[in-house]
Amino acid sequence: MTMDDEQLNQLALDAQQNPPGSQARQVALTQLINELINSGRLIYPPGSGLSPDRYQDYRAEALQNLFYYICQSIDKYDRERASVMRWANMLLERRFFKDVSYRRISHKRNIIVEPLEERLLSPSEWDIIFRDDQPCLSDLVRQCFEDDADGIFREHCLIRHPQVSFQILVLRRLDGYQWQEISEEFSVQVSTLSTFYQTCLRNLSTYIESTIRDTNC
C-alpha cells in the first residue's frame, strides 16, 4: 500500500531531523525514494519530438538525477510550502528533464554546458516550484485532455479499435502506464499504439498547444 502525502512528508522530515551521513537519515531517504518510485504519481514531463524509447531514456536519467538531488539536498525541502510529491514533480518537470534534454542535444552539437551539480536554482525558480497557485504543466495537460471541450481527442480513435482513443492513451501515459501495460489492457500491439499516438501528436500539435495555453489563461 502506497503512502499518502502526509506520510511522505513525514519521511522527508525524518531525514531532515538527522545529521548528514547518519544511518537514520540514510534509512529515511531510502524509504522516501522507494515510496516515490512505487507511488505511481511521478509525472511524465512533456517531451514533444522524442520517440517513445528516447523519451523513456531521458525520463529515466532525469529521475536518477532527481533522486540523487533529493538525497543530497533534502534540507532544502520546505514542507510548509509544498508536499514532497509536488516538490519532486516540479523539480522533475521544470529542472531535471529539461537538463537531460538540453545536455543530450548540446553534446551532439559539441556545446559546453554547465555541470548539473553546479547549477543552482535561482530564488525566482524556487518561488515557482513552491507556489501553490502555479499549476504544474502536466496538470494543465491533464485538464486539457480530460475536458476535451471540442471532443477532438475522443474522436481520434484506432480504426479497428474504436475503444482506443487518443484521449485515453494520453491519460494513461500521464498516469504512468507503460506501453506494454496499455497493450495488454486493449489487446493492441505496442507498435500500433505508439504509431497512432505519435501521429495524433503531430497532427494535433497546434491545437493541443493552443488548448493548453487557453487552459492556463
FIKOLFI-735244 format. One record per residue: residue in three letters; x, y, z of N, C-alpha, C in turn. Coordinates in Angstrom, 3 decimals, always signed. Layout:
REM residues N
ALA	X	Y	Z	X	Y	Z	X	Y	Z
...
***
This chain:
REM residues 217
MET	+0.843	-1.192	+0.000	+0.000	+0.000	+0.000	+0.882	+1.247	+0.000
THR	+0.617	+2.143	-0.930	+1.449	+3.336	-1.050	+1.099	+4.360	+0.025
MET	+2.063	+5.228	+0.320	+1.876	+6.251	+1.344	+1.143	+7.462	+0.782
ASP	+0.406	+8.152	+1.663	-0.223	+9.393	+1.249	+0.766	+10.543	+1.430
ASP	+0.338	+11.749	+1.058	+1.236	+12.907	+1.100	+1.777	+13.165	+2.505
GLU	+0.938	+13.031	+3.504	+1.374	+13.322	+4.865	+2.458	+12.344	+5.310
GLN	+2.325	+11.086	+4.934	+3.333	+10.088	+5.292	+4.650	+10.336	+4.556
LEU	+4.551	+10.740	+3.290	+5.752	+11.074	+2.530	+6.443	+12.296	+3.124
ASN	+5.644	+13.298	+3.496	+6.213	+14.494	+4.116	+6.938	+14.151	+5.413
GLN	+6.380	+13.204	+6.159	+6.987	+12.814	+7.422	+8.343	+12.139	+7.191
LEU	+8.449	+11.355	+6.130	+9.734	+10.734	+5.806	+10.781	+11.801	+5.496
ALA	+10.367	+12.824	+4.762	+11.293	+13.924	+4.454	+11.722	+14.623	+5.743
LEU	+10.767	+14.821	+6.634	+11.076	+15.467	+7.912	+12.002	+14.590	+8.751
ASP	+11.771	+13.291	+8.754	+12.637	+12.369	+9.494	+14.078	+12.475	+8.997
ALA	+14.231	+12.576	+7.674	+15.577	+12.702	+7.114	+16.217	+14.017	+7.542
GLN	+15.447	+15.094	+7.504	+15.971	+16.410	+7.862	+16.389	+16.470	+9.334
GLN	+15.714	+15.725	+10.182	+15.974	+15.798	+11.614	+17.198	+15.000	+12.059
ASN	+17.799	+14.271	+11.108	+19.010	+13.512	+11.414	+20.191	+14.100	+10.644
PRO	+21.377	+14.080	+11.232	+22.541	+14.727	+10.596	+22.952	+14.031	+9.304
PRO	+23.509	+14.795	+8.352	+24.011	+14.209	+7.100	+25.011	+13.099	+7.375
GLY	+24.891	+12.013	+6.631	+25.807	+10.893	+6.792	+25.389	+9.881	+7.827
SER	+24.375	+10.207	+8.621	+23.934	+9.275	+9.662	+23.106	+8.150	+9.050
GLN	+23.103	+7.018	+9.741	+22.340	+5.873	+9.250	+20.845	+6.169	+9.257
ALA	+20.379	+6.900	+10.264	+18.961	+7.225	+10.365	+18.499	+8.061	+9.168
ARG	+19.349	+9.033	+8.767	+18.989	+9.853	+7.612	+18.970	+8.988	+6.352
GLN	+19.941	+8.127	+6.209	+20.013	+7.271	+5.032	+18.807	+6.345	+4.938
VAL	+18.385	+5.805	+6.074	+17.215	+4.919	+6.096	+15.961	+5.683	+5.660
ALA	+15.775	+6.889	+6.193	+14.598	+7.698	+5.846	+14.615	+8.073	+4.373
LEU	+15.787	+8.450	+3.849	+15.893	+8.842	+2.443	+15.650	+7.651	+1.517
THR	+16.185	+6.502	+1.888	+15.977	+5.303	+1.075	+14.500	+4.949	+1.008
GLN	+13.826	+5.023	+2.130	+12.397	+4.724	+2.152	+11.619	+5.765	+1.356
LEU	+12.006	+7.032	+1.490	+11.325	+8.100	+0.746	+11.445	+7.884	-0.759
ILE	+12.650	+7.598	-1.227	+12.857	+7.379	-2.662	+12.058	+6.167	-3.141
ASN	+12.087	+5.095	-2.371	+11.329	+3.897	-2.759	+9.835	+4.178	-2.823
GLU	+9.342	+4.960	-1.873	+7.913	+5.291	-1.871	+7.554	+6.183	-3.053
LEU	+8.423	+7.109	-3.407	+8.178	+7.960	-4.572	+8.115	+7.108	-5.844
ILE	+9.045	+6.167	-5.957	+9.080	+5.302	-7.138	+7.816	+4.454	-7.234
ASN	+7.391	+3.904	-6.096	+6.250	+2.981	-6.086	+4.893	+3.676	-6.047
SER	+4.914	+4.995	-5.894	+3.647	+5.729	-5.760	+2.842	+5.760	-7.051
GLY	+3.533	+5.696	-8.193	+2.851	+5.835	-9.468	+2.416	+7.260	-9.742
ARG	+2.902	+8.212	-8.948	+2.464	+9.603	-9.075	+3.557	+10.524	-9.596
LEU	+4.725	+9.985	-9.921	+5.755	+10.814	-10.531	+5.362	+11.080	-11.978
ILE	+5.424	+12.334	-12.367	+4.840	+12.739	-13.637	+5.681	+12.306	-14.837
TYR	+5.053	+12.419	-16.011	+5.716	+12.247	-17.294	+5.773	+13.618	-17.958
PRO	+6.917	+14.319	-17.839	+7.010	+15.664	-18.420	+6.786	+15.627	-19.924
PRO	+6.254	+16.703	-20.497	+6.078	+16.756	-21.950	+7.410	+16.551	-22.657
GLY	+7.391	+15.771	-23.721	+8.620	+15.515	-24.473	+8.341	+15.454	-25.954
SER	+7.739	+16.507	-26.482	+7.367	+16.537	-27.896	+8.613	+16.369	-28.768
GLY	+8.466	+15.576	-29.827	+9.565	+15.360	-30.753	+10.438	+14.181	-30.400
LEU	+10.254	+13.606	-29.227	+11.057	+12.452	-28.814	+10.316	+11.155	-29.132
SER	+11.062	+10.173	-29.598	+10.463	+8.856	-29.795	+10.153	+8.262	-28.429
PRO	+9.231	+7.301	-28.349	+8.896	+6.697	-27.045	+10.122	+6.136	-26.325
ASP	+11.004	+5.453	-27.072	+12.191	+4.874	-26.438	+13.130	+5.959	-25.916
ARG	+13.335	+7.005	-26.711	+14.225	+8.082	-26.275	+13.616	+8.835	-25.104
TYR	+12.287	+9.015	-25.140	+11.634	+9.697	-24.029	+11.837	+8.922	-22.732
GLN	+11.649	+7.623	-22.763	+11.831	+6.804	-21.565	+13.272	+6.877	-21.071
ASP	+14.215	+6.930	-21.996	+15.626	+7.042	-21.635	+15.896	+8.375	-20.944
TYR	+15.363	+9.456	-21.500	+15.535	+10.780	-20.914	+14.900	+10.847	-19.524
ARG	+13.683	+10.305	-19.404	+12.982	+10.374	-18.119	+13.716	+9.548	-17.069
ALA	+14.230	+8.391	-17.474	+14.959	+7.549	-16.518	+16.183	+8.282	-15.974
GLU	+16.913	+8.968	-16.850	+18.084	+9.719	-16.389	+17.663	+10.889	-15.512
ALA	+16.563	+11.570	-15.907	+16.073	+12.694	-15.115	+15.659	+12.237	-13.719
LEU	+15.021	+11.077	-13.624	+14.621	+10.537	-12.324	+15.838	+10.202	-11.474
GLN	+16.839	+9.619	-12.106	+18.060	+9.282	-11.371	+18.690	+10.549	-10.791
ASN	+18.745	+11.609	-11.604	+19.308	+12.877	-11.138	+18.450	+13.500	-10.044
LEU	+17.130	+13.359	-10.190	+16.218	+13.883	-9.180	+16.432	+13.196	-7.839
PHE	+16.514	+11.868	-7.839	+16.669	+11.125	-6.588	+18.014	+11.439	-5.932
TYR	+19.038	+11.584	-6.746	+20.347	+11.963	-6.199	+20.247	+13.334	-5.541
TYR	+19.569	+14.245	-6.225	+19.425	+15.603	-5.687	+18.660	+15.577	-4.364
ILE	+17.576	+14.818	-4.305	+16.787	+14.742	-3.073	+17.650	+14.221	-1.926
CYS	+18.447	+13.199	-2.195	+19.300	+12.638	-1.137	+20.356	+13.632	-0.681
GLN	+20.868	+14.432	-1.602	+21.911	+15.387	-1.265	+21.355	+16.698	-0.694
SER	+20.107	+17.034	-1.039	+19.585	+18.372	-0.722	+18.237	+18.336	-0.003
ILE	+17.982	+17.271	+0.746	+16.690	+17.154	+1.420	+16.443	+18.303	+2.390
ASP	+17.510	+18.911	+2.903	+17.342	+20.023	+3.834	+16.747	+21.257	+3.166
LYS	+16.780	+21.296	+1.842	+16.205	+22.434	+1.119	+14.688	+22.305	+0.965
TYR	+14.167	+21.124	+1.259	+12.717	+20.932	+1.157	+12.010	+21.647	+2.302
ASP	+10.951	+22.382	+1.966	+10.158	+23.134	+2.947	+8.724	+22.609	+2.918
ARG	+8.364	+21.814	+3.887	+7.037	+21.190	+3.920	+5.924	+22.195	+4.131
GLU	+6.258	+23.403	+4.580	+5.239	+24.431	+4.763	+4.814	+25.041	+3.438
ARG	+5.593	+24.824	+2.400	+5.321	+25.468	+1.114	+4.764	+24.506	+0.072
ALA	+5.040	+23.208	+0.218	+4.539	+22.234	-0.757	+4.719	+20.838	-0.198
SER	+3.916	+19.894	-0.698	+4.116	+18.500	-0.328	+5.390	+18.004	-1.002
VAL	+5.995	+16.966	-0.444	+7.222	+16.450	-1.027	+6.964	+15.880	-2.418
MET	+5.769	+15.362	-2.673	+5.437	+14.857	-4.000	+5.377	+15.989	-5.017
ARG	+4.754	+17.091	-4.623	+4.694	+18.241	-5.530	+6.099	+18.791	-5.772
TRP	+6.893	+18.870	-4.744	+8.276	+19.341	-4.851	+9.045	+18.471	-5.838
ALA	+8.933	+17.157	-5.688	+9.645	+16.235	-6.562	+9.174	+16.363	-8.009
ASN	+7.867	+16.443	-8.209	+7.337	+16.529	-9.566	+7.695	+17.841	-10.253
MET	+7.672	+18.924	-9.504	+8.037	+20.208	-10.085	+9.514	+20.236	-10.461
LEU	+10.365	+19.669	-9.602	+11.787	+19.591	-9.932	+12.013	+18.702	-11.148
LEU	+11.298	+17.585	-11.217	+11.438	+16.676	-12.348	+11.042	+17.357	-13.647
GLU	+9.931	+18.073	-13.602	+9.413	+18.697	-14.820	+10.177	+19.955	-15.217
ARG	+10.412	+20.824	-14.264	+10.960	+22.143	-14.573	+12.482	+22.189	-14.592
ARG	+13.130	+21.190	-14.028	+14.592	+21.232	-13.995	+15.247	+20.009	-14.615
PHE	+15.030	+18.829	-14.030	+15.865	+17.693	-14.379	+15.575	+17.112	-15.760
PHE	+14.310	+17.047	-16.172	+14.013	+16.545	-17.514	+14.550	+17.517	-18.562
LYS	+14.381	+18.805	-18.305	+14.907	+19.810	-19.237	+16.429	+19.763	-19.281
ASP	+17.060	+19.559	-18.123	+18.522	+19.480	-18.072	+19.039	+18.314	-18.915
VAL	+18.383	+17.163	-18.802	+18.801	+15.998	-19.572	+18.648	+16.265	-21.067
SER	+17.499	+16.793	-21.461	+17.241	+17.073	-22.874	+18.266	+18.050	-23.430
TYR	+18.521	+19.122	-22.682	+19.451	+20.141	-23.140	+20.870	+19.592	-23.219
ARG	+21.262	+18.789	-22.229	+22.608	+18.246	-22.203	+22.830	+17.262	-23.348
ARG	+21.816	+16.433	-23.644	+21.956	+15.471	-24.742	+22.101	+16.202	-26.076
ILE	+21.250	+17.215	-26.271	+21.304	+17.978	-27.520	+22.630	+18.729	-27.629
SER	+23.047	+19.328	-26.522	+24.295	+20.090	-26.510	+25.491	+19.190	-26.802
HIS	+25.440	+17.963	-26.279	+26.538	+17.020	-26.507	+26.665	+16.698	-27.996
LYS	+25.530	+16.517	-28.661	+25.557	+16.221	-30.092	+26.131	+17.385	-30.886
ARG	+25.911	+18.608	-30.388	+26.368	+19.802	-31.105	+27.700	+20.324	-30.567
ASN	+28.329	+19.538	-29.686	+29.621	+19.917	-29.103	+29.558	+21.256	-28.374
ILE	+28.455	+21.498	-27.661	+28.306	+22.711	-26.861	+28.679	+22.381	-25.428
ILE	+29.520	+23.228	-24.816	+29.917	+23.014	-23.431	+28.805	+23.518	-22.515
VAL	+28.329	+22.657	-21.626	+27.257	+23.052	-20.713	+27.755	+22.964	-19.279
GLU	+27.109	+23.703	-18.424	+27.472	+23.725	-17.010	+27.106	+22.407	-16.360
PRO	+27.983	+21.792	-15.559	+27.653	+20.524	-14.890	+26.390	+20.651	-14.059
LEU	+25.578	+19.592	-14.057	+24.289	+19.622	-13.364	+24.432	+19.948	-11.898
GLU	+25.420	+19.318	-11.212	+25.523	+19.500	-9.783	+25.970	+20.902	-9.388
GLU	+26.510	+21.676	-10.353	+26.985	+23.011	-10.045	+25.950	+24.085	-10.366
ARG	+24.868	+23.693	-11.045	+23.866	+24.692	-11.408	+22.835	+24.792	-10.301
LEU	+22.749	+25.950	-9.676	+21.832	+26.150	-8.569	+20.576	+26.862	-9.048
LEU	+19.463	+26.527	-8.439	+18.217	+27.221	-8.762	+18.254	+28.629	-8.191
SER	+17.771	+29.563	-8.977	+17.690	+30.941	-8.509	+16.505	+31.077	-7.562
PRO	+16.458	+32.132	-6.736	+15.300	+32.340	-5.847	+13.981	+32.369	-6.598
SER	+13.970	+32.962	-7.791	+12.718	+33.027	-8.558	+12.273	+31.638	-9.001
GLU	+13.242	+30.761	-9.346	+12.889	+29.396	-9.733	+12.310	+28.628	-8.553
TRP	+12.886	+28.825	-7.370	+12.344	+28.169	-6.183	+10.941	+28.677	-5.883
ASP	+10.702	+29.966	-6.084	+9.369	+30.521	-5.849	+8.349	+29.867	-6.765
ILE	+8.745	+29.635	-8.013	+7.846	+28.979	-8.959	+7.517	+27.567	-8.496
ILE	+8.554	+26.847	-8.039	+8.359	+25.462	-7.607	+7.388	+25.373	-6.439
PHE	+7.457	+26.330	-5.516	+6.671	+26.234	-4.290	+5.353	+26.976	-4.329
ARG	+5.084	+27.724	-5.396	+3.823	+28.470	-5.438	+2.663	+27.521	-5.664
ASP	+1.716	+27.545	-4.746	+0.556	+26.653	-4.873	-0.361	+27.078	-6.005
ASP	-0.312	+28.376	-6.387	-1.211	+28.846	-7.438	-0.603	+28.657	-8.822
GLN	+0.607	+28.092	-8.885	+1.257	+27.854	-10.174	+1.016	+26.414	-10.593
PRO	+0.115	+26.181	-11.547	-0.190	+24.810	-11.922	+0.981	+24.149	-12.628
CYS	+1.202	+22.891	-12.322	+2.216	+22.110	-13.000	+1.773	+21.937	-14.451
LEU	+2.720	+21.995	-15.393	+2.352	+21.871	-16.793	+1.616	+20.569	-17.043
SER	+2.030	+19.504	-16.363	+1.343	+18.229	-16.533	-0.107	+18.310	-16.065
ASP	-0.378	+19.149	-15.043	-1.758	+19.345	-14.590	-2.586	+20.019	-15.681
LEU	-1.976	+20.989	-16.369	-2.680	+21.682	-17.459	-2.940	+20.729	-18.621
VAL	-1.958	+19.875	-18.914	-2.130	+18.898	-19.986	-3.278	+17.948	-19.650
ARG	-3.288	+17.455	-18.410	-4.359	+16.542	-17.995	-5.722	+17.214	-18.110
GLN	-5.823	+18.439	-17.610	-7.098	+19.155	-17.674	-7.544	+19.335	-19.109
CYS	-6.580	+19.675	-19.963	-6.884	+19.873	-21.379	-7.492	+18.617	-21.994
PHE	-6.894	+17.456	-21.726	-7.365	+16.207	-22.332	-8.601	+15.656	-21.640
GLU	-8.723	+15.884	-20.347	-9.915	+15.411	-19.654	-11.147	+16.203	-20.082
ASP	-10.989	+17.533	-20.173	-12.124	+18.372	-20.571	-12.511	+18.118	-22.020
ASP	-11.520	+18.093	-22.908	-11.749	+17.830	-24.337	-13.001	+18.549	-24.815
ALA	-13.001	+19.861	-24.644	-14.193	+20.686	-24.888	-14.789	+20.477	-26.276
ASP	-13.934	+20.286	-27.280	-14.430	+20.123	-28.656	-14.588	+18.666	-29.063
GLY	-14.262	+17.767	-28.157	-14.398	+16.340	-28.468	-13.375	+15.816	-29.454
ILE	-12.333	+16.611	-29.715	-11.337	+16.231	-30.719	-10.548	+14.993	-30.300
PHE	-10.144	+14.946	-29.045	-9.292	+13.843	-28.588	-10.065	+12.527	-28.505
ARG	-11.356	+12.614	-28.203	-12.187	+11.400	-28.168	-12.477	+10.889	-29.567
GLU	-12.567	+11.815	-30.531	-12.923	+11.427	-31.897	-11.797	+10.684	-32.610
HIS	-10.561	+10.974	-32.230	-9.425	+10.309	-32.866	-9.236	+8.932	-32.232
CYS	-9.644	+7.891	-32.949	-9.582	+6.521	-32.438	-8.902	+5.614	-33.465
LEU	-8.386	+4.496	-32.974	-7.868	+3.477	-33.879	-9.023	+2.901	-34.692
ILE	-8.828	+2.761	-35.993	-9.920	+2.335	-36.882	-10.492	+0.985	-36.468
ARG	-9.629	+0.034	-36.183	-10.099	-1.307	-35.831	-10.321	-1.476	-34.335
HIS	-10.026	-0.431	-33.585	-10.193	-0.488	-32.127	-10.783	+0.847	-31.653
PRO	-12.046	+1.079	-31.926	-12.667	+2.373	-31.608	-12.679	+2.690	-30.115
GLN	-12.462	+1.678	-29.286	-12.424	+1.916	-27.841	-11.125	+2.588	-27.415
VAL	-10.141	+2.608	-28.314	-8.836	+3.216	-28.017	-8.768	+4.586	-28.676
SER	-8.985	+5.614	-27.886	-8.924	+6.982	-28.402	-7.606	+7.632	-28.010
PHE	-7.285	+8.709	-28.697	-6.089	+9.479	-28.354	-6.198	+10.012	-26.936
GLN	-7.390	+10.398	-26.539	-7.607	+10.900	-25.174	-7.224	+9.848	-24.145
ILE	-7.683	+8.619	-24.348	-7.400	+7.537	-23.413	-5.906	+7.273	-23.323
LEU	-5.222	+7.243	-24.463	-3.787	+6.971	-24.462	-3.011	+8.044	-23.701
VAL	-3.354	+9.305	-23.943	-2.654	+10.390	-23.257	-2.854	+10.291	-21.750
LEU	-4.087	+10.065	-21.326	-4.374	+9.999	-19.894	-3.703	+8.780	-19.256
ARG	-3.641	+7.679	-19.984	-2.949	+6.501	-19.458	-1.460	+6.811	-19.277
ARG	-0.879	+7.484	-20.251	+0.543	+7.816	-20.166	+0.810	+8.793	-19.023
LEU	-0.080	+9.762	-18.834	+0.077	+10.710	-17.746	-0.052	+10.016	-16.390
ASP	-0.804	+8.914	-16.357	-0.961	+8.149	-15.119	+0.216	+7.211	-14.867
GLY	+1.153	+7.183	-15.808	+2.353	+6.387	-15.607	+2.324	+4.993	-16.204
TYR	+1.288	+4.683	-16.994	+1.215	+3.359	-17.599	+2.279	+3.215	-18.693
GLN	+2.914	+2.040	-18.749	+3.862	+1.731	-19.813	+3.098	+1.235	-21.040
TRP	+3.761	+1.322	-22.213	+3.080	+0.889	-23.438	+2.661	-0.578	-23.365
GLN	+3.480	-1.412	-22.757	+3.144	-2.824	-22.675	+1.876	-3.042	-21.851
GLU	+1.726	-2.259	-20.794	+0.526	-2.377	-19.956	-0.721	-1.962	-20.732
ILE	-0.599	-0.878	-21.496	-1.733	-0.410	-22.296	-2.046	-1.420	-23.392
SER	-0.991	-1.992	-23.961	-1.171	-3.008	-24.997	-1.967	-4.197	-24.469
GLU	-1.636	-4.649	-23.274	-2.341	-5.779	-22.682	-3.771	-5.423	-22.306
GLU	-3.988	-4.175	-21.885	-5.334	-3.740	-21.497	-6.298	-3.774	-22.680
PHE	-5.841	-3.332	-23.858	-6.729	-3.208	-25.013	-6.475	-4.261	-26.086
SER	-5.515	-5.157	-25.826	-5.180	-6.212	-26.787	-4.790	-5.625	-28.144
VAL	-3.940	-4.620	-28.091	-3.438	-3.966	-29.297	-1.913	-3.927	-29.206
GLN	-1.239	-4.187	-30.312	+0.210	-4.217	-30.308	+0.804	-2.866	-29.904
VAL	+1.944	-2.935	-29.216	+2.612	-1.712	-28.771	+2.952	-0.816	-29.949
SER	+3.461	-1.399	-31.028	+3.846	-0.607	-32.198	+2.649	+0.139	-32.784
THR	+1.483	-0.496	-32.784	+0.271	+0.146	-33.302	-0.140	+1.313	-32.430
LEU	-0.116	+1.102	-31.122	-0.478	+2.160	-30.187	+0.490	+3.329	-30.288
SER	+1.780	+3.034	-30.305	+2.784	+4.080	-30.340	+2.718	+4.893	-31.630
THR	+2.542	+4.200	-32.764	+2.439	+4.900	-34.052	+1.220	+5.811	-34.087
PHE	+0.088	+5.292	-33.630	-1.139	+6.088	-33.580	-0.966	+7.301	-32.671
TYR	-0.349	+7.082	-31.529	-0.117	+8.147	-30.546	+0.761	+9.249	-31.141
GLN	+1.873	+8.861	-31.751	+2.794	+9.837	-32.328	+2.152	+10.574	-33.502
THR	+1.352	+9.881	-34.283	+0.660	+10.521	-35.412	-0.319	+11.583	-34.921
CYS	-1.062	+11.248	-33.878	-2.007	+12.212	-33.305	-1.274	+13.424	-32.738
LEU	-0.156	+13.175	-32.077	+0.625	+14.279	-31.523	+1.071	+15.232	-32.620
ARG	+1.535	+14.675	-33.730	+1.993	+15.529	-34.840	+0.829	+16.292	-35.463
ASN	-0.252	+15.588	-35.723	-1.381	+16.208	-36.423	-2.118	+17.230	-35.571
LEU	-2.106	+17.017	-34.254	-2.880	+17.886	-33.365	-1.998	+18.822	-32.536
SER	-0.716	+18.881	-32.848	+0.217	+19.649	-32.017	-0.201	+21.105	-31.866
THR	-0.596	+21.747	-32.963	-1.002	+23.159	-32.897	-2.252	+23.330	-32.053
TYR	-3.220	+22.430	-32.247	-4.465	+22.502	-31.473	-4.191	+22.258	-29.995
ILE	-3.339	+21.271	-29.679	-3.021	+20.963	-28.281	-2.363	+22.159	-27.607
GLU	-1.384	+22.761	-28.269	-0.681	+23.905	-27.692	-1.622	+25.057	-27.416
SER	-2.516	+25.342	-28.361	-3.451	+26.453	-28.166	-4.447	+26.152	-27.059
THR	-4.867	+24.890	-26.936	-5.826	+24.493	-25.902	-5.194	+24.608	-24.516
ILE	-3.943	+24.144	-24.384	-3.249	+24.237	-23.110	-3.030	+25.696	-22.746
ARG	-2.697	+26.504	-23.733	-2.483	+27.929	-23.489	-3.776	+28.574	-23.001
ASP	-4.906	+28.214	-23.627	-6.200	+28.767	-23.194	-6.562	+28.285	-21.796
THR	-6.196	+27.022	-21.486	-6.482	+26.474	-20.155	-5.736	+27.219	-19.085
ASN	-4.551	+27.702	-19.415	-3.697	+28.391	-18.445	-4.032	+29.865	-18.311
CYS	-4.954	+30.364	-19.106	-5.320	+31.782	-19.060	-6.135	+32.092	-17.805
***
